[in-house]
């Protein structure tokens, strides 16, 4: 036992790899779009052409959601955590992601199909499964847990009416969304 009682330090690159506790602070979260964790959205060309033919949309459409990357582990298979704030009645179009995701509703409510989910409820979406939901009348805060640090987002085609309804809802509630969004700091 030559090393017993020795003050000799083992070089960092020779130390056994250890998984350690990693702390993170919500105040350090970055907008998901700026984080590099999610690839640029992919839209259905047919839906986008039809919407362009409809004419311009209210700029408040983009103000109905504020998502931040709260935690991003190391490597592709590290964990990530996204916090999404959704304004009241926000319509999230049907889309997919390239990784499994577990969702937990922290505040408010959402409607998925005919199901209402409230604070304390959640849902699991497997990789590449299409899904959509709408925020309830008070909005929602949803946590998104993934076992990967990078993923994509693809909006599925054939939902032109949903995109149009999203614009109508944004027009109806946009002033409130602007006020609420400034309060959440996004």
Secondary structure, DSSP 8 states (H G I E B T S, - for coil): -TTTT------GGGS----------GGG-EEHHHHSSB---B--HHHHHHHHHH----GGGGGGEEEEEEEE-SSTTS-EEEEEEE-TT-EEEEEE-SS-EEEEEEEEEEEETTEEEETT-EEEE-TT--EEEEEEEEEEEEEEEESSS-B--EE-SS-HHHHHHHHHHHHHHHHHHHHHHHHHT-
